[in-house]
Amino acid sequence: MKLSIISVRILFPFLFLPLFLLNLSNAWSQDRLSRREAKQQENQTKSTRYFIEGEKALVLGELDKALFYFGKSDEFMPDQPAVSYKIAETLVRSNQAQKALPYAEKAALADTENKYYALMVAEIYSNLKQPLKAAEILDRLTSDSEKNQQYNLDLASIYLQAGEFDKALVVLDRAEEYYGIRDQFTVQKQRIYLRKNNLQAAIEEGQKLVDAFPGNPNYVLNLVEILYNNAKIDQAITLVEGEIAKYPNQPELQMAAYTLFKEKGQAEKSNQFLLSGMGSADLDPEVKARTFLSILNEMQTSDRIALLD
């Protein structure tokens, strides 16, 4: 019995040794975690401070200084997409698009929901004369969200510059479906159709604007110009006379009719529209002055003297 008691007394401290070691390990782990969290907080504070200084320098146009501060911010918090974006922005403004690209792509990959990061990548590709890569990004933005439809015109312009006319038309049709008929879409489509030598489609687009916005002489004149430049004088005259019948107090249309009938050699009708247009108080004074000078230049010297007298 005594042996058993002695044994228990000897072994008793060791019964709690595993528990003691476990508590010691937990305390050490918690201390290490606390120190790591403190270090992260310190890095975050330093990164934020440098980021703010970078923003100040960027606003003041001190690009080298801004790049230094944003770089220091990136050292302390290398996984922050906002910092990568600002480095890319500063490099772009410093005409260093090639160096900016990896930072912009890093930001865009880290935060795929931020459209401005993606737009920065597209801008850089445009600066690097890689328009189709820029187009891929804009196409994805406009296809994924109705909120980004305003970039369709930029996308169409890129496709147009790259000679991708059919893709440009698809984008403009998509924009028109979302926003409705607008002149910026229609005029672009007209240009594309003209470059594709599809005059009829260009005319139809112009007529679509005239019909959608009745009484707006600008759209009529736009279509008249296309018809006139493509030797469709009779069709242009029919259009203008029809519009004048509906809106007789628009001097711009009167002057267009004057030019068209003059081109046809019908002096009497041409002069009628000239007098009507020039006599309107609503006609732009610059148009009046140019027309008057043009008439003077066409007249014989004796006729000019008689007119001025």
Secondary structure, DSSP 8 states (H G I E B T S, - for coil): -HHHHHHHHHHHHHHTHHHHHHHHHHHHHHHHHHHHHHHHHHHHHHHHHHHHHHHHHHHTT-HHHHHHHHHHHHHH-TT-HHHHHHHHHHHHHTT-HHHHHHHHHHHHHH-TT-HHHHHHHHHHHHHTT-HHHHHHHHHHHHHH-GGGGGGHHHHHHHHHHTT-HHHHHHHHHHHHHHH-S-HHHHHHHHHHHHHTT-HHHHHHHHHHHHHHSTT-HHHHHHHHHHHHHTT-HHHHHHHHHHHHHH-TT-HHHHHHHHHHHHHTT-HHHHHHHHHHHHT-TTS-HHHHHHHHHHHHHHS-HHHHHHHH-
